[in-house]
Amino acid sequence: MAKFKSKILNGSDLAGFITQRQLQQVRRLMVTPKLAIVQTKDDLVIDLYVRLKQAYGEDIGVAVESHMVNQTKALDLITELNDDADTHGIIIQLPLEDVSETERIINAVDVSKDVDALAEGTLFTSATATAISWLLAGYNIELKGKQIAVVGQGLLVGGPLSDLLEASGLDVVRCDRSTENLEEVIKSSEIIISGTGSPGLIKSDWVQPHSVMVDAGTSSDSGGVVGDLEPRVRERNDLIITPEKGGVGPLTVCALFENVIEAATRQTESA
């Protein structure tokens, strides 16, 4: 029997192909797509993702404007951006300074510009959910007939991803803070996707050999950005796993800009 070899699910490699395609799409548009980022909280992880989006937009010819605003003025700013014909996509960079207002603020974004797919009635698909589906498909990971544990049910990762997978008829086990038997669920799952932002949550002895492990969690720890896996998980050579950097993140940025390009295309076609 052939020895199992670990496989790295490298989103950066796949992202290169998508970037080139999007660059050509933008060049064919009659307008310059514009993304507006509304940020109310100064945070290491948030600032990192804003910079990544600005750099990616520059690479493919999409204008990216970042607006740091006091949360009391966020709704007024969103109204202005909704009414601005030159702004095609709007994202609310989460978490907000006051998280209790999250639902009200994200639902203020016009659904035709809600490229993060968070508002009720959105016309788009979640960027992170799309990114993870691209990643698994790009590496020919078979999902049918497998138990898939999605750890964390937040707005950006776990919730929309679980919806997307379930809509395809797949066997999904949703896990959140109320899950009492998380260890047992992970041990019985062939595919584990985690997006909680809790460093070290997933222990090595929970993950069975030959499992697929997608770490989509991000949080700041000791001045750096870390995922949900304890370090021992990455020391193993019997898993199909995302790297510490360059896994889901690069594809999430691609998927977000896919939505921006789609929004700009729709506006051009309806003009």
C-alpha positions in Angstrom: 0.0 0.0 0.0 1.4 3.4 -1.0 2.4 5.7 1.9 0.1 8.7 2.3 1.8 12.0 1.5 0.6 15.2 3.0 -0.8 17.8 0.6 -0.8 21.5 1.1 -3.9 23.4 -0.1 -2.1 26.5 -1.4 -4.6 29.2 -2.2 -1.9 31.5 -3.4 -1.1 29.2 -6.4 -4.8 29.1 -7.5 -5.2 32.9 -6.9 -2.6 33.7 -9.6 -4.8 32.3 -12.3 -7.9 34.1 -11.0 -6.0 37.4 -10.8 -5.0 37.2 -14.4 -8.6 36.5 -15.5 -10.0 39.3 -13.4 -7.4 41.7 -14.8 -8.6 41.0 -18.3 -12.3 41.3 -17.2 -11.6 44.8 -15.7 -9.8 45.9 -18.9 -12.9 45.1 -20.9 -15.3 47.1 -18.7 -16.5 50.5 -19.8 -16.0 51.8 -16.2 -13.4 51.5 -13.5 -14.9 49.4 -10.7 -14.7 50.9 -7.3 -14.8 49.3 -3.9 -15.5 51.3 -0.7 -14.4 49.9 2.7 -16.1 51.3 5.8 -14.0 50.7 8.9 -14.9 51.8 12.5 -12.3 49.9 14.5 -8.5 50.2 14.5 -7.2 46.7 14.8 -4.1 44.8 13.6 -6.0 42.1 11.7 -8.5 44.6 10.2 -5.7 46.9 9.0 -3.9 44.0 7.4 -6.9 42.9 5.4 -7.7 46.5 4.3 -4.1 46.8 3.0 -4.4 43.4 1.2 -7.6 44.6 -0.5 -6.0 47.9 -1.6 -3.0 46.1 -3.0 -5.1 43.6 -4.9 -7.3 46.2 -6.3 -4.3 48.1 -7.6 -3.1 44.9 -9.3 -6.2 44.3 -11.3 -7.3 47.9 -11.9 -10.1 48.3 -9.3 -10.2 51.5 -7.3 -10.3 50.8 -3.5 -11.2 53.6 -1.1 -10.9 53.0 2.7 -13.0 55.1 5.0 -12.1 55.1 8.7 -15.2 56.6 10.4 -16.6 57.1 13.9 -19.4 54.5 14.1 -22.0 57.1 14.9 -21.5 58.5 11.4 -21.3 55.1 9.6 -24.9 55.1 8.5 -24.6 58.6 6.9 -21.5 57.5 5.0 -23.2 54.3 3.8 -26.1 56.3 2.5 -23.7 58.5 0.5 -21.9 55.5 -0.9 -25.2 53.8 -1.8 -26.1 57.0 -3.8 -22.7 57.3 -5.5 -23.0 55.9 -9.0 -19.2 55.6 -9.2 -19.1 53.2 -6.2 -19.9 49.7 -7.2 -19.2 47.7 -4.1 -19.4 48.5 -0.4 -18.1 46.4 2.5 -18.3 46.9 6.2 -15.0 45.8 7.7 -15.9 43.6 10.7 -15.8 43.6 13.6 -17.2 47.0 14.3 -16.2 49.1 17.3 -19.6 48.5 18.7 -20.6 45.0 17.6 -24.2 45.4 18.9 -24.9 47.5 15.8 -23.5 45.0 13.3 -26.8 43.8 11.8 -28.2 47.4 11.5 -25.2 48.7 9.8 -24.6 45.9 7.3 -28.2 45.9 6.3 -27.9 49.6 5.5 -25.8 48.6 2.4 -27.7 48.6 -0.9 -28.1 44.9 -1.9 -26.8 45.7 -5.3 -23.5 46.9 -3.7 -23.3 44.4 -0.9 -20.2 42.5 -2.3 -19.5 40.9 1.1 -22.9 39.2 0.9 -24.0 40.1 4.4 -27.1 42.2 4.0 -30.6 40.6 3.9 -31.6 39.9 0.3 -28.0 40.2 -0.9 -27.4 39.5 -4.6 -24.0 38.0 -4.0 -22.3 34.9 -2.6 -20.0 35.1 0.5 -16.4 35.7 -0.5 -14.9 33.4 2.1 -17.4 30.6 1.3 -16.6 31.0 -2.4 -12.9 31.0 -1.7 -13.1 27.7 0.3 -15.2 26.1 -2.4 -12.7 27.2 -5.0 -9.8 25.8 -2.9 -11.4 22.4 -2.4 -12.4 22.2 -6.1 -9.0 23.3 -7.3 -7.3 20.5 -5.4 -10.0 17.9 -6.4 -11.2 17.3 -2.9 -14.2 15.0 -3.0 -17.0 16.2 -0.7 -19.8 13.8 -1.5 -20.2 11.0 1.0 -17.9 12.8 3.6 -18.8 14.3 6.9 -17.9 18.0 6.9 -17.4 19.8 10.2 -17.7 23.5 9.9 -16.5 25.0 13.1 -17.8 28.5 13.8 -21.0 29.9 12.4 -20.1 33.6 12.0 -21.3 36.0 9.4 -18.1 35.9 7.3 -17.1 32.3 7.3 -18.9 29.4 8.9 -22.5 30.5 8.5 -22.5 31.2 4.7 -20.2 28.3 4.0 -22.5 25.9 5.8 -25.4 27.3 3.8 -23.5 26.8 0.6 -22.5 23.3 1.3 -25.9 22.2 2.6 -27.5 23.7 -0.6 -25.3 21.2 -2.5 -26.7 18.3 -0.5 -23.6 17.7 1.5 -23.3 16.2 5.0 -22.5 19.3 7.1 -22.2 19.4 10.9 -22.5 22.9 12.1 -20.4 23.7 15.3 -20.4 26.8 17.4 -19.9 27.8 21.0 -22.9 25.7 22.1 -21.4 22.5 20.7 -20.5 20.3 23.7 -18.9 17.4 21.8 -16.6 19.4 19.5 -13.7 16.9 19.9 -15.9 13.9 19.0 -17.4 15.7 16.0 -14.0 16.6 14.6 -12.7 13.0 15.2 -15.6 11.6 13.2 -15.3 14.1 10.3 -13.2 13.6 7.2 -13.2 17.3 6.3 -12.8 20.0 9.0 -13.2 23.7 8.1 -12.6 26.1 11.0 -13.2 29.8 11.1 -13.6 30.9 14.7 -10.7 33.2 15.3 -9.8 31.2 18.4 -6.0 30.4 18.4 -5.2 26.8 19.1 -8.8 25.7 19.3 -8.3 22.6 17.1 -6.0 20.0 18.8 -3.8 17.6 16.9 -5.2 14.5 18.6 -8.7 15.5 17.5 -7.9 15.3 13.8 -7.7 11.8 12.3 -5.0 10.8 9.8 -5.7 11.6 6.1 -8.3 14.2 7.0 -8.7 17.5 5.1 -8.1 20.5 7.4 -9.0 24.0 6.2 -8.0 26.7 8.7 -9.9 29.9 7.8 -9.6 31.5 11.3 -7.8 34.7 11.8 -6.9 36.5 15.1 -4.0 38.6 16.4 -1.7 36.9 18.9 1.7 38.2 20.1 1.7 40.9 17.4 1.0 38.4 14.6 -1.9 36.9 12.8 -2.7 33.2 13.6 -5.4 30.7 12.8 -7.4 28.2 14.7 -5.0 25.2 14.8 -2.6 24.4 17.6 1.0 24.3 16.2 1.3 20.5 16.6 -1.3 20.1 13.8 1.1 21.6 11.3 3.9 19.3 12.4 2.1 16.3 11.0 2.7 14.8 7.6 -0.6 12.8 7.3 -3.1 15.5 6.5 -4.4 17.5 3.5 -4.1 21.0 5.0 -4.0 24.7 4.3 -0.6 26.4 5.0 -0.1 28.8 7.9 -0.2 31.6 5.3 -1.5 31.6 1.8 -4.4 29.2 2.2 -7.9 30.6 2.2 -6.9 34.3 2.5 -5.7 35.0 -1.1 -8.7 33.3 -2.6 -11.1 35.3 -0.3 -9.7 38.5 -1.7 -10.1 37.2 -5.2 -13.7 36.2 -4.5 -14.5 39.6 -3.0 -13.2 41.3 -6.1 -15.2 38.8 -8.3 -18.3 40.3 -6.7 -17.0 43.9 -7.2 -16.5 43.1 -10.9 -19.9 41.5 -11.1 -21.5 44.6 -9.5 -19.8 46.9 -12.0 -20.7 44.7 -14.9 -24.4 44.7 -13.9 -24.4 48.5 -13.6 -22.8 48.8 -17.0 -25.3 46.5 -18.6 -28.3 48.3 -17.1 -27.1 51.8 -18.1 
